[in-house]
Amino acid sequence: MGYKALLVYPEMPPTYWSFRYAMPFIGKRAAFPPLGLLTVAAMLPEDFELTLVDMNASPLTPEAVSEADLVLTSSMIVQRESLAEVIRLCRSCGTPVVAGGPYPTGCHERIEGVAHFVLDEAEVTLPAFLADFREGRAAPLYSDAAKPDLASTPTPRFDLIRMGDYAAMALQFSRGCPHDCEFCDIVELFGHRPRTKPPSRFLAEMDGLYATGWRGSLFIVDDNFIGNRRAVKALLREVARWQAERAYPFALFTEATLDLAADEELMALMREAGFNMVFLGIETPVEETLRAVHKAHNLRGDMLEGVRRIQRAGMEVSAGFVLGFDSDPQDIFERQITFIQEAGIPTAMVGLLTALPNTRLYKRLESEGRIAEDSGGNNTHDFQLSYVPKMDAQVLLSGYKRVLSEIYRPRRYFERCLSLLRNLRVHETTERRIGLTELRALLHSLFRQSFSTYAWPYWTFMVRGALLRPRLMAEIVTMAVKGHHFFKMTRRILEVERFKQKIDRLARAFQERASSLSMPDPQARAAELRAYGDRLAARLAREYRRLHKDFRTYAERSLANFQTMVDEFIRSAAAQPAPTAGA
């Protein structure tokens, strides 16, 4: 008996990470394909008829759900709202949902409507589910902490997606990280001992991707690519030979730690293999904080010089930064801005500290009574704190807004781009070719950004960049296009924050009005408050509609809280007894 299985990847909300507003410049729908689901698809038996829907690239229809015997999903916590919509649709169609991935693995008890949770690593738990499913006795939960040998992981089913929908492809070499950063959930999911694929296995996956006709960017999705240095150096030597034999069809990028800068051999091998960018978790320039959160490996050398050494090795540095640590000094906001500017890091993902479930940070804050609510997983522009910070919350939030406003001011952003161009050493192995995608991006950039509100900083950068490093024209255009995304993101999230502040002001105005009313009749008091509340709500509704539709969700909770507050005051006013005669 065969089965129709629909694999669904929920939609990512608009974030700095999504590059949603850069995709139209290059004619793409999403940054990366859902590698986890493509790998799971390769583990499913041959009698499963597979269809994959990435909701970031195409819509999920009721017809597709109704035709399936089961729906398999994988999601991160930031996708939880979209996952909930997928589950609701599946339930309405009567199709059972199988849920796995990082979000269900960490929070399955908080997710309703799922028929079967297949948690942890699919190489271990999926076979048990499939065996029971065939027998008609599949259990609600499959979980196993075992860490599988990645040599058994199959080649992802890239044939299930439209390659042209994506800006980059993705492969994985390792899982796990040797470090123990307090706020990170990687070790909780994958363990401290980095497990790697044999080089031959990884090269077979590169062969498979190459055979599809893909040429261009390839993201090695490891959370710490250099966690097992001996294994990664052996791999890089093989990848360098593979790339050279095929005239470097892939431009590689990955995630690592800042101590990469101290390993000249490793950086040289990455350059020879064709790596042109690396994302680093820098987090903060404050040494005391790095020690407190167990990230002292960032302190094995001068951090600014470390960034520059990686840039001089031929790799752009993008980086993550965090605000809200307990030991953050009052001047942390200016220090973050200064470090980011001086380091020449155009793609600087700055977020508020978030307490992810099952991390040591979450457990510590929970023991201290400082967990305020579940984290939404979006730490790059979510202004809702999931914990009680040591710093005054309003000071923290105001400072965070200032950091975002400053680093993504067009002039400051393009200054960092020029700084990177000065530091970045060009190598034949990492130099990007100018192809149709790059030409399309250039034409769209010239047309759209030349007439933008930041046209002067844009043209200043384009001209100076071209004169400074003409061989890096592809990188120059990419930086300009990414800037468009960052500027739009920043503008829109700050619009939402201003709207939320207005809700707070009107809430205070309503409370003052309620306190000042001295009408003797309770029903009249309630009617007056209802009319005033309706006027304020109508005013907020008009302004809410002016927000971009992608960002309205970030204001919905504040609107709901406002309406709840109004309703409670009205009920309270109506319930108050009228004064008795002669009182």
C-alpha positions in Angstrom: 0.0 0.0 0.0 1.3 3.4 -1.0 0.9 6.7 0.9 0.7 10.3 -0.2 2.9 12.4 2.0 2.9 16.2 1.9 6.0 17.8 3.4 5.3 21.4 4.6 7.8 24.0 5.7 6.0 26.9 7.5 6.5 30.5 6.5 9.2 32.6 8.1 8.0 36.0 9.3 9.8 39.1 7.9 13.1 39.4 9.8 16.6 40.7 9.2 17.5 37.1 8.5 14.9 36.5 5.8 16.2 39.0 3.3 12.7 39.2 2.1 13.1 42.6 0.5 16.3 41.7 -1.3 14.8 38.7 -3.0 12.9 40.6 -5.8 16.2 42.1 -6.9 17.5 38.7 -7.9 14.2 37.1 -8.9 14.1 34.7 -6.0 11.3 33.8 -3.6 13.4 32.7 -0.5 16.9 32.7 0.7 17.4 29.0 1.4 15.5 25.7 0.8 14.2 23.7 3.8 17.2 21.4 4.1 15.8 19.4 7.1 12.7 18.4 5.2 14.6 17.6 2.1 16.7 15.2 4.2 13.7 13.7 5.8 12.2 13.2 2.4 15.2 11.1 1.5 14.6 8.9 4.5 11.0 8.1 3.5 10.2 4.7 1.8 9.8 4.4 -1.9 6.1 3.7 -1.7 5.6 7.2 -0.3 4.5 9.6 -3.0 6.1 12.9 -1.9 5.2 16.5 -2.5 6.9 19.4 -0.8 5.5 22.8 -0.2 7.8 25.5 1.1 5.4 28.2 2.2 8.1 30.8 1.8 8.1 30.0 -1.9 4.6 29.0 -2.7 1.2 28.8 -0.9 -0.2 25.8 0.9 -3.7 25.0 -0.5 -6.5 23.1 1.2 -6.6 20.8 -1.9 -3.0 19.7 -1.4 -3.7 19.0 2.3 -6.9 17.1 1.6 -5.2 14.8 -1.0 -2.5 13.8 1.4 -2.6 10.8 3.8 -0.4 12.7 6.2 1.5 16.0 6.5 5.0 16.2 7.8 6.4 19.5 9.1 9.6 20.8 10.4 9.9 24.1 12.1 11.9 26.5 14.2 10.4 28.5 17.0 10.3 31.7 14.9 7.8 29.8 12.6 5.4 28.9 15.4 2.5 31.2 14.2 2.7 29.7 10.7 2.9 26.2 12.0 -0.3 26.8 14.0 -2.0 27.9 10.8 -0.7 24.7 9.0 -2.1 22.6 11.9 -5.5 24.3 11.8 -5.7 23.8 8.0 -4.8 20.1 8.4 -7.4 19.5 11.1 -10.1 21.2 9.0 -9.2 18.8 6.1 -8.9 15.8 8.4 -5.3 15.1 7.6 -3.0 14.1 10.4 0.1 16.2 11.1 3.5 14.8 12.0 5.7 17.5 13.5 9.5 17.6 14.1 12.4 20.0 14.0 13.9 22.3 16.6 10.7 24.0 17.8 8.7 20.8 18.5 11.7 19.1 20.0 12.1 21.9 22.5 8.4 22.8 23.1 6.1 19.9 21.9 4.0 20.1 25.0 3.0 23.7 24.0 1.8 22.7 20.5 -1.8 21.6 20.1 -3.4 19.7 17.2 -0.4 17.5 16.2 -1.2 13.8 15.7 2.4 12.6 16.0 5.6 14.3 17.3 8.8 12.8 15.8 11.4 14.7 17.8 15.2 14.9 18.1 17.2 13.6 15.1 15.2 12.0 12.4 17.8 9.3 11.6 16.9 7.8 15.0 13.2 8.5 15.6 11.7 8.5 12.1 12.1 4.8 11.4 10.3 3.9 14.6 7.4 6.1 13.6 7.2 4.8 10.1 7.1 1.2 11.3 4.2 1.9 13.7 2.4 4.1 11.1 2.4 1.2 8.6 0.8 -1.0 11.3 -1.8 1.5 12.1 -0.6 2.0 15.7 1.6 5.2 15.5 2.1 6.8 18.9 1.6 10.5 19.7 5.3 10.9 20.6 8.7 9.6 19.4 11.8 10.9 21.1 15.3 9.6 21.5 18.4 11.4 22.7 20.8 9.2 20.8 23.1 11.0 18.5 23.4 9.2 15.1 26.5 8.7 13.0 26.0 11.2 10.1 27.5 8.7 7.7 24.0 7.3 7.6 22.3 10.6 6.6 21.0 10.4 3.0 21.5 13.0 0.2 18.8 15.6 0.4 16.0 15.3 -2.2 16.6 18.5 -4.1 14.4 17.2 -6.9 11.4 18.1 -4.7 11.9 21.9 -5.0 12.2 24.4 -7.7 15.8 25.4 -7.5 15.2 28.8 -9.1 13.1 29.9 -6.2 16.1 30.2 -3.9 19.1 32.5 -3.6 21.4 29.8 -2.2 21.4 26.1 -1.7 22.3 24.4 1.6 24.2 21.3 2.8 25.3 20.1 6.3 28.6 18.7 7.3 28.4 18.5 11.1 26.1 18.7 14.1 27.0 19.7 17.6 29.4 22.3 19.2 32.2 21.9 21.7 31.4 25.2 23.4 28.8 25.8 26.2 27.4 29.3 25.7 24.7 29.8 28.3 22.1 31.2 25.9 22.5 28.8 23.0 20.3 25.7 22.4 22.6 24.0 19.9 24.2 21.7 22.5 20.8 20.9 23.9 19.7 19.7 20.4 22.8 18.2 19.0 25.3 17.7 21.9 28.8 18.9 22.7 30.7 16.5 20.5 30.7 17.6 16.9 29.7 14.7 14.7 30.8 15.0 11.1 30.1 13.3 7.8 33.0 11.4 6.1 34.4 13.7 3.3 33.3 11.2 0.7 29.8 11.4 1.9 29.8 15.2 1.8 31.4 15.2 -1.6 28.7 12.9 -2.8 26.1 15.5 -1.7 28.0 18.2 -3.6 28.0 15.9 -6.7 24.2 15.5 -6.3 23.7 19.3 -6.1 26.1 19.9 -9.0 24.2 17.4 -11.1 21.0 19.4 -10.7 22.7 22.3 -12.6 23.0 24.5 -9.5 25.8 27.1 -9.7 26.3 29.8 -7.1 26.0 30.3 -3.4 26.1 27.2 -1.1 25.5 27.6 2.6 27.1 25.0 4.9 24.5 25.2 7.6 26.5 23.8 10.5 26.1 25.9 13.7 29.8 25.8 14.2 31.6 24.5 11.1 35.0 24.5 12.8 33.9 22.6 15.9 36.0 19.6 14.9 39.0 21.2 13.3 40.8 18.0 12.4 37.8 16.7 10.5 37.0 20.0 8.9 40.6 20.5 7.6 40.5 17.0 6.1 37.2 17.9 4.4 38.4 21.2 3.1 41.4 19.7 1.3 38.9 17.4 -0.5 36.5 20.2 -1.2 39.3 22.4 -2.6 40.3 19.6 -5.1 36.6 19.1 -6.0 36.0 22.8 -6.6 39.2 23.2 -8.6 38.4 20.3 -10.9 35.0 22.0 -11.8 36.2 25.6 -11.9 34.7 26.6 -8.6 30.9 26.2 -9.3 30.0 27.0 -5.6 30.6 30.0 -3.5 30.6 28.7 0.0 29.7 30.3 3.3 29.1 29.1 6.8 28.9 29.8 10.6 31.9 29.5 12.9 33.5 31.1 16.0 35.8 34.1 16.2 38.8 32.0 17.2 38.9 31.0 13.5 41.1 34.1 13.2 43.9 32.4 15.2 44.2 29.4 12.8 46.0 30.6 9.7 46.0 27.1 8.2 42.2 26.7 8.6 41.6 30.1 7.0 43.9 29.3 4.1 42.1 25.9 3.6 38.7 27.6 3.7 39.9 30.2 1.1 41.2 27.4 -1.1 37.9 25.6 -0.8 36.0 28.6 -2.0 34.6 30.2 1.2 33.9 33.9 0.8 31.8 34.6 3.9 31.5 33.4 7.5 28.9 34.3 10.2 30.4 34.7 13.7 28.6 34.9 17.0 30.5 37.9 18.4 27.6 38.8 20.8 29.3 41.7 22.6 32.6 43.7 22.9 32.4 43.5 26.7 34.9 41.0 28.1 33.2 40.5 31.4 30.0 39.5 29.7 31.7 37.1 27.4 33.2 35.3 30.4 29.9 35.3 32.3 28.0 33.6 29.4 30.8 31.1 28.9 32.0 32.6 25.6 35.6 33.2 26.5 36.8 31.6 23.3 36.0 35.0 21.7 38.7 36.5 24.0 41.7 34.5 22.7 42.9 37.5 20.8 41.9 41.1 20.1 38.3 40.8 18.6 38.6 43.7 16.2 41.9 42.4 14.8 40.4 38.9 14.6 37.6 40.2 12.4 40.1 42.0 10.2 42.3 38.9 9.9 39.4 36.9 8.6 38.5 39.6 6.1 42.1 39.8 4.9 42.0 36.0 4.4 39.3 36.7 1.8 36.1 36.1 3.7 33.5 38.7 4.6 32.5 38.6 8.2 28.8 38.8 9.1 28.0 38.6 12.8 25.4 38.3 15.6 25.3 40.7 18.5 23.1 40.5 21.7 21.9 43.2 24.1 20.3 42.5 27.5 23.0 40.4 29.3 23.0 40.8 33.1 26.5 42.3 33.0 25.8 44.8 30.2 27.1 48.2 31.3 25.0 51.4 30.7 27.1 52.4 27.7 26.7 49.0 26.0 24.6 50.6 23.2 27.4 53.0 22.1 30.0 50.3 22.5 28.1 47.9 20.2 27.6 50.6 17.6 31.3 51.5 17.7 32.5 48.0 17.5 30.3 47.2 14.5 31.4 50.3 12.6 35.1 49.8 13.3 35.0 46.2 12.4 33.4 46.9 9.0 30.6 44.3 9.4 27.8 45.3 7.1 25.5 42.4 8.0 25.3 42.9 11.8 22.4 41.0 13.3 21.7 42.7 16.6 19.1 41.2 18.9 17.7 41.2 22.4 18.7 38.4 24.6 16.1 35.6 24.4 15.7 32.7 26.8 15.2 29.7 24.6 13.5 26.7 26.2 15.9 24.1 27.8 18.9 26.3 27.6 21.0 26.9 30.7 20.0 30.5 30.5 16.3 29.6 30.6 16.8 27.3 33.6 18.8 29.9 35.5 16.3 32.7 34.9 13.4 30.4 35.7 15.1 29.5 39.1 15.4 33.3 39.7 11.8 33.9 38.8 12.7 36.1 35.9 11.0 34.3 33.0 8.2 36.6 31.8 6.8 34.6 28.8 7.8 32.1 26.2 10.3 33.3 23.6 9.1 33.8 20.1 12.5 32.9 18.8 12.8 36.1 16.8 15.7 37.9 18.5 16.6 40.4 15.8 13.6 42.8 16.1 11.1 41.5 18.6 10.8 44.2 21.2 8.9 41.9 23.6 11.3 40.7 26.4 10.8 37.1 27.4 12.6 37.7 30.7 13.1 40.3 33.4 16.4 42.1 32.6 18.8 43.5 35.2 18.9 46.8 33.3 15.8 48.9 33.4 13.6 47.4 30.6 12.7 50.7 29.1 16.3 51.8 29.0 17.2 48.4 27.3 14.4 48.7 24.7 15.2 52.4 23.9 18.9 51.6 23.6 18.1 48.7 21.3 16.1 50.9 19.0 18.9 53.4 18.9 21.4 50.7 17.9 19.2 49.5 15.1 18.5 53.0 13.9 22.1 53.9 13.9 23.7 50.9 12.3 21.1 50.7 9.6 21.2 54.4 8.8 22.2 54.3 5.1 25.3 56.4 5.5 26.6 54.3 8.4 25.8 51.0 6.7 27.6 52.0 3.5 30.5 53.2 5.5 30.9 49.7 6.9 30.6 48.3 3.4 33.5 50.5 2.2 35.5 49.5 5.2 35.0 45.8 4.4 36.0 46.4 0.8 39.3 48.0 2.0 40.1 45.0 4.2 38.8 42.1 2.0 41.6 40.4 0.1 40.6 39.2 -3.3 41.5 35.6 -4.3 40.7 33.6 -7.4 39.0 31.0 -5.4 36.6 33.4 -3.7 36.0 36.0 -6.4 32.4 35.8 -7.6 31.7 35.7 -11.3 29.3 38.2 -12.9 26.3 36.1 -14.2 22.7 36.8 -15.1 21.6 36.9 -11.5 24.2 39.5 -10.7 23.3 41.6 -13.8 19.6 41.4 -12.9 20.5 42.6 -9.3 22.6 45.5 -10.7 19.8 46.7 -13.0 17.1 46.4 -10.3 19.4 48.1 -7.8 20.1 51.0 -10.2 16.5 51.5 -11.0 15.1 51.2 -7.5 17.8 52.5 -5.2 18.7 55.5 -7.4 15.3 56.9 -6.7 15.1 56.0 -3.1 15.2 58.3 -0.1 18.9 57.2 0.4 19.9 57.7 -3.2 22.9 60.0 -2.4 24.6 57.6 0.1 23.8 54.7 -2.3 25.5 56.4 -5.3 28.4 57.5 -3.2 29.0 53.9 -2.1 28.5 52.5 -5.6 31.0 54.9 -7.2 33.6 54.7 -4.4 33.3 51.0 -4.2 33.7 50.4 -7.9 36.8 52.7 -7.9 38.3 51.1 -4.8 37.7 47.4 -5.7 36.5 46.9 -9.3 37.1 43.1 -9.1 34.5 43.0 -6.3 31.6 44.5 -8.3 29.4 41.4 -7.5 30.0 41.9 -3.8 29.3 45.7 -4.1 25.9 45.1 -5.7 25.1 42.4 -3.2 25.9 44.8 -0.3 23.7 47.5 -1.8 20.8 45.1 -2.3 21.1 43.8 1.3 21.1 47.3 2.5 17.7 47.9 0.9 16.4 45.0 2.9 18.0 46.2 6.1 16.7 49.8 5.7 13.2 48.7 4.9 13.1 46.3 7.8 14.4 48.9 10.3 12.0 51.5 9.1 9.0 49.2 9.4 9.8 47.7 12.7 10.3 51.2 14.2 7.0 52.3 12.7 5.4 49.4 14.6 7.2 50.4 17.8 5.9 54.0 17.4 2.4 52.7 16.9 2.7 50.5 20.1 3.9 53.6 22.0 0.8 55.4 20.7 -1.4 52.6 22.0 0.3 53.0 25.4 -0.4 56.8 25.4 -4.1 56.4 24.4 -4.4 53.7 27.1 -3.2 56.1 29.7 -5.6 58.8 28.3 -8.5 56.4 28.6 -7.6 55.5 32.2 -7.3 59.2 33.1 -10.7 59.8 31.5 -12.2 56.9 33.5 -10.8 58.2 36.7 -12.1 61.7 36.2 -15.7 60.8 35.3 -18.1 61.7 38.2 -21.4 60.8 36.6 -23.8 59.3 39.3 -25.5 56.8 37.0 -23.3 53.6 36.5 -24.8 52.9 33.1 -24.2 56.4 31.9 -20.6 56.2 33.1 -20.2 52.9 31.2 -21.8 54.3 28.1 -19.5 57.4 28.2 -16.5 55.2 28.5 -17.6 52.9 25.8 -18.1 55.8 23.4 -14.7 57.2 24.2 -13.1 53.8 24.0 -14.7 53.2 20.6 -13.3 56.6 19.3 -9.8 55.7 20.4 -10.1 52.2 19.0 -11.3 53.5 15.6 -8.3 55.9 15.6 -5.9 53.0 16.3 -7.6 50.9 13.7 -6.9 53.5 11.0 -3.3 53.7 12.0 -3.0 50.0 12.2 -4.1 49.7 8.6 -1.3 52.0 7.6 1.3 49.6 8.9 2.7 47.3 6.3 0.8 44.0 6.3 3.9 42.0 7.0 4.4 43.7 10.3 0.9 44.1 11.7 1.2 40.9 13.6 3.8 42.6 15.9 1.2 45.1 17.0 -1.7 42.8 17.4 -1.0 41.8 21.0 -0.8 45.5 22.1 -4.1 46.2 20.3 -5.7 43.3 22.0 -4.4 44.4 25.4 -5.8 47.9 24.8 -9.2 46.5 24.0 -9.1 44.2 27.1 -8.2 47.1 29.3 -11.1 49.2 27.9 -13.6 46.4 28.3 -12.5 45.8 31.9 -12.9 49.5 32.8 -16.4 49.6 31.2 -17.5 46.5 33.1 -16.1 47.9 36.3 -17.9 51.2 35.8 -21.2 49.5 35.0 -20.9 47.3 38.2 -20.4 50.2 40.5 -23.5 50.9 42.7 -25.2 54.2 42.1 -25.1 56.6 45.1 -28.2 56.4 47.3 -30.4 59.3 47.9 -29.1 61.6 50.6 -25.7 59.9 50.6 
